Amino acid sequence: MSARSRLSLTGAALLAGALCAPATAEEATDYLVEQPVLRMALVIGNQNYLNPGVETVLNASNDAIEVAQRLASVGFDTVVREDLDSVEMFQELQHLESEVHRLHEERGVRPFVAVYYSGHGFNSRGRGFLTGSEVNPKDPVQGSLAIETVLVNLARESVAVLFVDACRADVPRPSPPDGAELDGAPQGLDAEQEPKEPQEKWKGLGLKSLSDDGPPALESAYDPGLRKWKAVVWYAALRLGGLAAMGVSREDTLSPFTAAFLDVVGTRGLELSQEYGRVSTKLMNLTGGRQEPDQEGHVGYVFMLWLDDKHDELRAQWRRTLERADSDEIFAFLDEYPESRFTSAATKWLSDHGRAPP
């Protein structure tokens, strides 16, 4: 078991009270009170695996430490863990879910939750899995967590974003030819596909190919009544043939996905989908087009790091929404801006007017 580390630059408290009736001008002031968004993050780096048949994931520990520091620097209360088995991963997620549930029940808030995973991963029957340190390639589902397991409870009561720096394909790992160095043999690529320079090492278990028919990874996090995803997943690799490199060269200390993530995420004033576009371009450049990321889901207009003028724009939009005093308009505002300084005020307005907040 690894030691549990916590990084935090904020202990932001979110308040949500009880509400009532269409507001007078004086009462409306209550709904203009700005509250900081509570942000929580769990970062896991699984580098060392117990089974001798499972390759060490180079740089996963560095990935986790650097990402945790970045998320803490932009206001996330961050826990970082390394080399967890599947039970320990599940326990960490349960702890995070219980905190989210407590905040939702006691204060009526939906925290912004980020989970970052760097390690081995694979797909089985259309479902994505994150591997614990005890995983056995002969039966990989045992010893792994399905991505929807990570998301299903978090997405109910938080704005949830999952970053997966792992492979998504079940592909056989070719044996290196006699005299060849293992570092130069990408896992799961046919000989004609193998890049010559630079030489990557790939995350993946070298598994026998499994069928890929089943529910999408985010099915459990989808609320048909809301007609929108309640979570987002960024994948370091595409679903089909999706390999994720441990490093572009042997001198690298970070995976290319993590390097791209750190270069972009937390750019002040960039909305999450804009950041994804920049991470995608950066990753393609770093890998010479050999690794392309993927994204599923939708959470609305979300910033990893807000810009002051964006707050000014949002403040004006919230005032206009409040003046209309219409519950459908308030719901629409929360759908579009699920985490902002006015989330608590919007939740309070709905409760005061007899509507259950989302």
C-alpha positions in Angstrom: 0.0 0.0 0.0 1.2 3.5 -0.7 1.2 6.4 1.5 -1.8 8.8 1.1 -0.8 12.4 0.2 -3.0 15.4 0.1 -2.3 18.7 -1.7 -4.6 21.7 -1.2 -4.4 25.4 -1.9 -8.0 26.0 -0.9 -10.5 24.8 1.7 -13.4 26.5 -0.2 -16.7 26.3 1.6 -19.9 26.3 -0.3 -23.2 27.3 1.2 -26.7 26.6 0.1 -29.7 27.7 2.1 -33.4 27.5 2.0 -35.4 29.7 -0.5 -38.9 31.0 -1.2 -41.3 33.0 -3.6 -40.4 35.3 -6.5 -37.9 37.8 -5.1 -38.3 41.5 -4.5 -35.3 43.6 -5.5 -34.1 43.4 -1.9 -34.6 39.7 -1.7 -32.9 39.2 -5.0 -29.7 40.5 -3.4 -29.5 37.2 -1.5 -29.2 35.4 -4.9 -26.3 37.6 -6.0 -24.0 36.3 -3.2 -21.0 34.6 -4.9 -19.6 31.4 -3.4 -16.3 29.7 -4.4 -16.7 26.4 -6.1 -15.6 23.4 -4.1 -13.1 21.4 -6.1 -11.8 17.9 -5.3 -9.3 15.7 -7.1 -8.1 12.1 -6.9 -4.9 11.3 -8.8 -3.7 7.7 -9.2 -0.4 6.6 -10.7 0.0 2.8 -11.1 3.6 2.3 -12.2 4.6 -1.0 -10.5 2.6 -4.2 -11.0 2.9 -7.4 -8.9 2.5 -9.9 -11.7 5.9 -10.4 -13.5 4.0 -10.7 -16.8 2.8 -7.1 -16.5 5.3 -4.5 -17.6 6.2 -1.5 -15.4 4.5 1.7 -16.6 7.4 4.1 -17.0 6.6 7.6 -15.7 3.3 6.8 -14.1 4.5 7.9 -10.7 5.9 11.2 -12.2 2.7 11.7 -14.1 0.6 11.4 -10.9 2.9 13.7 -8.8 3.1 16.5 -11.5 -0.7 16.3 -12.2 -1.6 16.5 -8.5 0.6 19.6 -8.1 -1.0 21.2 -11.1 -4.5 20.5 -9.9 -3.7 21.8 -6.4 -2.2 25.0 -8.0 -5.6 25.8 -9.7 -7.6 25.2 -6.6 -8.4 21.5 -6.3 -8.2 19.8 -2.9 -6.1 17.0 -4.2 -5.2 13.5 -3.0 -2.5 11.6 -4.9 -1.9 7.8 -4.6 0.5 5.4 -6.2 0.6 1.7 -7.0 -2.9 0.9 -5.7 -4.5 -2.5 -6.1 -8.1 -2.6 -7.3 -9.6 -2.7 -3.7 -7.5 0.3 -2.7 -8.6 2.2 -5.8 -12.3 1.4 -5.0 -11.8 2.5 -1.4 -10.3 5.8 -2.5 -13.3 6.4 -4.8 -15.7 5.4 -2.1 -14.1 8.0 0.2 -14.4 10.7 -2.5 -18.0 9.7 -3.3 -18.9 9.9 0.4 -17.5 13.4 0.7 -19.4 14.4 -2.4 -22.6 12.9 -1.0 -22.1 14.6 2.3 -21.7 18.0 0.7 -24.7 17.4 -1.6 -26.9 16.4 1.4 -25.8 19.0 3.9 -25.2 22.0 1.7 -27.0 21.2 -1.5 -23.9 21.8 -3.7 -22.4 19.9 -6.6 -18.6 19.9 -6.2 -16.3 19.9 -9.3 -14.5 16.5 -9.1 -11.5 15.5 -11.2 -10.0 11.9 -11.2 -6.7 11.4 -13.1 -5.4 7.9 -13.7 -2.0 6.9 -15.2 -1.3 3.2 -15.6 -2.3 0.2 -17.6 -5.8 0.0 -19.1 -7.8 -2.1 -21.6 -11.2 -2.6 -23.1 -13.4 -5.6 -22.7 -16.9 -6.0 -24.4 -17.1 -2.3 -25.0 -16.2 -1.3 -21.4 -13.1 0.5 -20.4 -11.1 -0.7 -17.4 -8.4 0.7 -15.1 -6.0 -1.9 -13.7 -5.0 -2.4 -10.1 -1.5 -3.4 -9.2 -2.5 -7.0 -8.7 -4.0 -7.5 -12.2 -3.3 -10.8 -14.0 -3.2 -10.7 -17.8 -4.9 -14.1 -17.9 -8.1 -12.7 -16.2 -7.6 -8.9 -16.4 -11.2 -7.9 -15.4 -10.5 -9.4 -12.0 -8.2 -6.8 -10.4 -9.5 -3.9 -12.5 -12.2 -1.2 -12.2 -14.7 -0.4 -14.9 -14.7 3.2 -15.9 -18.4 3.5 -15.2 -17.8 2.2 -11.7 -15.5 5.3 -11.2 -18.2 7.6 -12.6 -21.6 6.4 -11.7 -21.9 7.7 -8.2 -19.7 10.8 -8.7 -21.8 11.9 -11.7 -25.0 11.8 -9.6 -24.0 14.5 -7.2 -21.0 16.3 -8.7 -19.6 17.8 -11.9 -17.2 14.8 -12.7 -14.3 14.7 -15.1 -12.1 11.6 -15.5 -8.7 11.8 -17.3 -7.5 8.3 -18.4 -3.8 8.1 -19.4 -4.0 4.4 -20.4 -4.5 2.1 -23.4 -8.1 1.3 -24.6 -7.4 -1.7 -26.9 -6.9 -5.4 -26.2 -4.1 -6.2 -28.5 -1.4 -8.9 -28.4 2.1 -7.7 -27.6 4.6 -9.0 -30.2 7.8 -10.5 -28.9 10.9 -8.4 -29.8 13.1 -10.0 -32.4 16.4 -11.6 -31.3 18.8 -8.9 -30.3 16.3 -6.1 -30.2 15.8 -4.0 -27.1 12.4 -4.2 -25.5 12.3 -0.4 -25.2 12.1 -0.2 -29.0 9.1 -2.6 -29.4 5.7 -0.9 -29.2 3.2 -3.2 -27.7 0.3 -4.2 -29.9 1.5 -2.9 -33.2 2.2 -4.9 -36.3 5.7 -4.7 -37.7 4.7 -2.4 -40.6 3.0 -0.1 -38.1 6.0 0.2 -35.7 7.4 3.8 -35.7 11.1 3.9 -36.3 12.0 7.2 -34.5 11.3 8.1 -31.8 10.7 4.7 -30.1 7.8 4.7 -27.7 6.9 2.2 -25.0 3.2 1.7 -24.9 0.8 1.1 -22.0 -1.2 -2.1 -22.3 -1.3 -5.6 -21.0 -0.5 -7.5 -24.2 -3.9 -9.2 -23.9 -5.6 -11.5 -26.3 -8.1 -9.5 -28.3 -11.6 -9.5 -26.7 -14.9 -8.7 -28.3 -15.9 -5.0 -28.3 -19.7 -5.2 -28.2 -21.4 -3.7 -25.2 -22.6 -0.5 -23.6 -20.5 2.7 -23.9 -18.3 3.5 -21.0 -20.5 6.5 -19.9 -23.9 4.7 -20.1 -24.2 4.6 -16.3 -23.4 8.3 -16.0 -26.2 9.3 -18.4 -29.5 10.7 -17.1 -32.1 10.3 -19.9 -34.3 12.8 -18.1 -31.7 15.6 -18.4 -30.8 14.5 -22.0 -27.1 15.2 -21.3 -24.0 13.6 -20.0 -23.3 14.3 -16.3 -19.6 13.4 -16.7 -16.7 13.8 -19.1 -13.9 11.4 -19.8 -10.7 12.4 -21.6 -8.9 9.4 -23.0 -5.2 9.4 -23.9 -6.1 7.1 -26.8 -8.9 6.4 -29.3 -11.3 3.5 -28.7 -10.2 1.5 -31.8 -6.5 0.5 -31.6 -6.1 2.9 -28.8 -2.5 2.7 -27.5 -1.1 5.3 -25.1 2.6 5.8 -24.9 4.6 5.8 -21.7 7.1 8.2 -23.2 8.1 9.4 -26.6 11.8 8.7 -25.9 13.7 6.9 -23.1 14.8 10.2 -21.7 11.2 11.3 -21.1 10.0 11.6 -17.5 6.3 12.0 -18.3 4.0 10.3 -20.7 3.1 12.5 -23.8 -0.5 12.7 -22.7 0.4 14.0 -19.3 3.0 16.4 -20.8 0.3 17.8 -23.1 -2.2 18.0 -20.2 0.3 19.9 -18.0 1.1 22.3 -20.9 -2.5 23.2 -21.4 -4.8 22.4 -18.5 -5.2 25.3 -16.1 -4.8 28.0 -18.7 -6.7 30.9 -17.3 -10.0 31.5 -19.0 -10.0 28.4 -21.3 -13.2 26.4 -21.1 -12.7 22.6 -20.7 -13.7 21.7 -24.2 -11.2 24.3 -25.5 -8.5 22.8 -23.3 -9.3 19.4 -24.8 -8.7 20.7 -28.3 -5.4 22.1 -27.4 -4.3 19.0 -25.5 -5.3 16.9 -28.6 -3.1 19.1 -30.9 -0.2 19.1 -28.5 -0.4 15.3 -28.1 -0.5 14.7 -31.8 2.5 16.9 -32.2 4.5 15.2 -29.4 3.9 11.7 -30.9 4.2 12.6 -34.6 0.5 11.8 -35.1 0.8 8.2 -33.6 -1.4 8.9 -30.6 -4.7 10.7 -30.7 -6.9 11.3 -27.7 -10.7 10.9 -27.4 -13.4 12.5 -25.4 -16.9 11.3 -24.2 -19.7 13.1 -22.4 -20.6 16.7 -21.6 -20.9 18.7 -18.4 -21.7 22.2 -19.6 -19.5 25.3 -19.5 -16.7 24.4 -17.1 -13.3 26.1 -16.4 -10.4 24.5 -14.7 -9.2 28.0 -13.9 -11.6 31.0 -14.3 -10.6 34.3 -15.7 -11.8 37.5 -14.0 -13.5 38.9 -17.1 -15.3 35.5 -17.5 -16.7 36.0 -14.0 -17.9 39.5 -15.0 -19.7 38.1 -18.1 -21.2 35.3 -16.0 -22.3 37.8 -13.3 -24.2 39.8 -15.9 -25.8 36.7 -17.4 -26.9 35.5 -13.9 -28.4 38.9 -13.2 -30.4 38.8 -16.4 -31.5 35.2 -15.6 -32.6 36.2 -12.1 -34.6 39.2 -13.4 -36.7 36.8 -15.5 -37.5 34.8 -12.3 -38.4 31.7 -14.3 -37.4 28.3 -12.9 -36.8 26.9 -16.4 -34.3 29.7 -17.0 -32.6 28.9 -13.7 -32.3 25.2 -14.6 -30.9 26.2 -18.0 -28.3 28.4 -16.3 -27.2 25.4 -14.1 -27.1 23.1 -17.1 -24.8 25.5 -18.9 -22.7 26.6 -15.9 -22.7 23.6 -13.5 -19.7 25.0 -11.5 -19.5 28.7 -11.0 -19.7 31.3 -8.2 -23.5 31.4 -8.7 -24.2 27.7 -8.6 -25.2 27.9 -4.9 -27.3 31.0 -5.5 -29.2 29.2 -8.4 -29.7 26.1 -6.2 -31.0 28.3 -3.4 -33.4 30.1 -5.8 -34.9 26.8 -7.0 -35.3 25.5 -3.4 -36.9 28.7 -2.3 -39.4 28.4 -5.1 -40.3 24.8 -4.5 -38.2 23.2 -7.2 -35.8 20.4 -6.5 -32.3 21.4 -7.6 -30.6 19.0 -10.1 
